[in-house]
Amino acid sequence: MKTKFSLKFSLMMMMTIAAALLALTAFSYGQVGTDVKDAAKDTGKATKKAAVKTGHATEKAADKTEDTTESAAKKTGHATKKAAVKTGEATEKAVDKTGDATADAAKDTGKGVKKGAKAVGHGVKKGAKKTEDVVK
């Protein structure tokens, strides 16, 4: 009977140990599940924080870009306006100079025509006198 008792006792001990190991394994898997779940929550929180910070940084960058663009547009507009004014003034001066040069050229042409007409008239008069002398 001794053998039966020890065999039964050994089997019972092995079953108890197996059950304890099984329970420990289940607890370990449960703990791993909890740890993974907690890590996922922490990752989600960190991701959300990073997204919020990125959003704020993007918004600040957009604001600075807007300000810079607006400033550049104003400066460009101002420079364009100045250039237009200077171009207008230069054009006005060129028109005045062209007008003066045209007036001078017209006067010179008039004088030349007058001299030419006088010379032609004088030549015609001489020719007419000679013709008159010859006819007489």
Sequence and secondary structure as in RCSB ss.txt:
>XXXX:A:sequence
MKTKFSLKFSLMMMMTIAAALLALTAFSYGQVGTDVKDAAKDTGKATKKAAVKTGHATEKAADKTEDTTESAAKK
TGHATKKAAVKTGEATEKAVDKTGDATADAAKDTGKGVKKGAKAVGHGVKKGAKKTEDVVK
>XXXX:A:secstr
 HHHHHHHHHHHHHHHHHHHHHHHHHHHHHHHHHHHHHHHHHHHHHHHHHHHHHHHHHHHHHHHHHHHHHHHHHH
HHHHHHHHHHHHHHHHHHHHHHHHHHHHHHHHHHHHHHHHHHHHHHHHHHHHHHHHHHHH 
